Amino acid sequence: MPRFSLMPREKRFFDLFEQDSVNLVKAARALVDMVETWQDVEAKAKAITDLEHAGDAITHQIISLLHRTFVTPMDREDMTALVNALDDVLDFIQSAADFMLLYRVGKPTTKACELANIVLEASMVIERAMPLLRRPSALKDVLTHCVELNRLENKADNVYRAALGELFSNSTDYALIIKWREVYEHMETATDRCEDVANVLEGVALKYA
């Protein structure tokens, strides 16, 4: 019998994970808006930082609840890995926005916009997957979302490599190259961390479905 059916459920965990994913999508959408319009950049970067702080608060609530809950709806290790992976995605979104502001990179490149949109796509997949954790009968559907997250991470890898190629081919401004390389790296790493989320979700789905 699936372990989910044997354990009392602390529904607040599911509520908090869903809140975390909603907050993540807000931050990713704000990053897309930032790179695509490139106006009021400082205010938009601050808004993303505020969302990152909100994500930190949710992370702290989940960890605190884990310490106070005797029987959890999933293994503690899985829940800890999931909340840390979500936190990492948000951290790299915020870092990408911060570095663009601090480095004064100028109008973002087409590849930066592509990467930001992939981060948003992946975040939205996570948001769709998270409510499925509540229902044992829906856990198999989580695997479909995991496949999509893996596809998006591969797509981001390809865009990242193409972005670096363009950067080194089209510019002799080495300071600008270094700045954009770091921004690209933060965006691509955000998708890597989305894949980490997928790996945790896949493990949970296979374990409890």
Backbone hydrogen bonds, N-H to C=O, Kabsch-Sander energy under -0.5 kcal/mol:
donor,donor_aa,acceptor,acceptor_aa,energy
5,S,2,P,-1.2
6,L,2,P,-0.6
6,L,3,R,-0.9
7,M,3,R,-1.2
11,K,9,R,-1.0
13,F,10,E,-1.7
14,F,10,E,-0.6
15,D,11,K,-2.3
16,L,12,R,-2.5
17,F,13,F,-2.6
18,E,14,F,-2.2
19,Q,15,D,-2.4
20,D,16,L,-2.5
21,S,17,F,-2.0
22,V,18,E,-2.2
23,N,19,Q,-2.5
24,L,20,D,-2.1
25,V,21,S,-2.1
26,K,22,V,-1.9
27,A,23,N,-2.0
28,A,24,L,-2.5
29,R,25,V,-2.8
30,A,26,K,-2.1
31,L,27,A,-2.0
32,V,28,A,-2.1
33,D,29,R,-2.4
34,M,30,A,-2.2
35,V,31,L,-2.3
36,E,32,V,-2.4
37,T,33,D,-1.8
38,W,33,D,-0.6
38,W,34,M,-1.7
44,K,40,D,-2.2
45,A,41,V,-2.7
46,K,42,E,-2.1
47,A,43,A,-2.0
48,I,44,K,-1.9
49,T,45,A,-2.1
50,D,46,K,-2.6
51,L,47,A,-1.8
52,E,48,I,-2.2
53,H,49,T,-2.3
54,A,50,D,-2.1
55,G,51,L,-2.3
56,D,52,E,-2.1
57,A,53,H,-2.0
58,I,54,A,-1.8
59,T,55,G,-2.5
60,H,56,D,-2.5
61,Q,57,A,-1.9
62,I,58,I,-2.4
63,I,59,T,-2.6
64,S,60,H,-2.6
65,L,61,Q,-2.5
66,L,62,I,-2.3
67,H,63,I,-1.8
68,R,64,S,-1.2
69,T,65,L,-1.1
70,F,68,R,-0.5
72,T,70,F,-0.5
79,M,75,D,-2.1
80,T,76,R,-2.7
81,A,77,E,-2.4
82,L,78,D,-2.4
83,V,79,M,-2.4
84,N,80,T,-2.2
85,A,81,A,-2.2
86,L,82,L,-2.3
87,D,83,V,-2.1
88,D,84,N,-2.2
89,V,85,A,-2.1
90,L,86,L,-1.9
91,D,87,D,-2.2
92,F,88,D,-2.1
93,I,89,V,-1.8
94,Q,90,L,-2.4
95,S,91,D,-2.3
96,A,92,F,-2.2
97,A,93,I,-2.0
98,D,94,Q,-2.6
99,F,95,S,-2.8
100,M,96,A,-1.8
101,L,97,A,-1.8
102,L,98,D,-3.3
103,Y,99,F,-2.7
104,R,100,M,-0.6
104,R,101,L,-0.6
105,V,100,M,-1.4
113,C,109,T,-1.7
114,E,110,T,-2.2
115,L,111,K,-2.6
116,A,112,A,-2.4
117,N,113,C,-2.1
118,I,114,E,-1.8
119,V,115,L,-2.3
120,L,116,A,-2.0
121,E,117,N,-2.6
122,A,118,I,-2.7
123,S,119,V,-2.2
124,M,120,L,-2.3
125,V,121,E,-1.8
126,I,122,A,-2.1
127,E,123,S,-2.3
128,R,124,M,-1.9
129,A,125,V,-2.0
130,M,126,I,-2.2
132,L,129,A,-1.4
133,L,130,M,-1.6
134,R,131,P,-1.4
135,R,132,L,-1.2
138,A,135,R,-1.8
139,L,135,R,-0.5
139,L,136,P,-1.1
141,D,138,A,-1.0
142,V,138,A,-0.7
142,V,139,L,-1.1
143,L,139,L,-0.6
143,L,140,K,-0.9
144,T,140,K,-0.5
144,T,141,D,-0.7
145,H,141,D,-1.1
146,C,142,V,-1.9
147,V,143,L,-2.1
148,E,144,T,-1.8
149,L,145,H,-2.3
150,N,146,C,-2.1
151,R,147,V,-2.1
152,L,148,E,-2.4
153,E,149,L,-2.1
154,N,150,N,-2.0
155,K,151,R,-2.3
156,A,152,L,-2.5
157,D,153,E,-2.1
158,N,154,N,-2.0
159,V,155,K,-2.3
160,Y,156,A,-2.8
161,R,157,D,-2.4
162,A,158,N,-2.2
163,A,159,V,-2.7
164,L,160,Y,-2.3
165,G,161,R,-2.2
166,E,162,A,-2.5
167,L,163,A,-2.4
168,F,164,L,-2.4
169,S,165,G,-1.5
170,N,166,E,-2.6
171,S,167,L,-0.9
174,Y,172,T,-1.2
177,I,173,D,-2.2
178,I,174,Y,-2.3
179,K,175,A,-2.2
180,W,176,L,-2.7
181,R,177,I,-2.5
182,E,178,I,-1.7
183,V,179,K,-1.9
184,Y,180,W,-3.1
185,E,181,R,-2.1
186,H,182,E,-2.1
187,M,183,V,-2.1
188,E,184,Y,-2.9
189,T,185,E,-2.5
190,A,186,H,-1.6
191,T,187,M,-1.3
192,D,188,E,-1.6
193,R,189,T,-2.4
194,C,190,A,-1.5
195,E,191,T,-1.8
196,D,192,D,-1.6
197,V,193,R,-1.9
198,A,194,C,-2.1
199,N,195,E,-2.3
200,V,196,D,-2.0
201,L,197,V,-2.7
202,E,198,A,-2.8
203,G,199,N,-2.0
204,V,200,V,-2.4
205,A,201,L,-2.7
206,L,202,E,-2.6
207,K,203,G,-1.9
208,Y,204,V,-2.3
209,A,205,A,-2.1
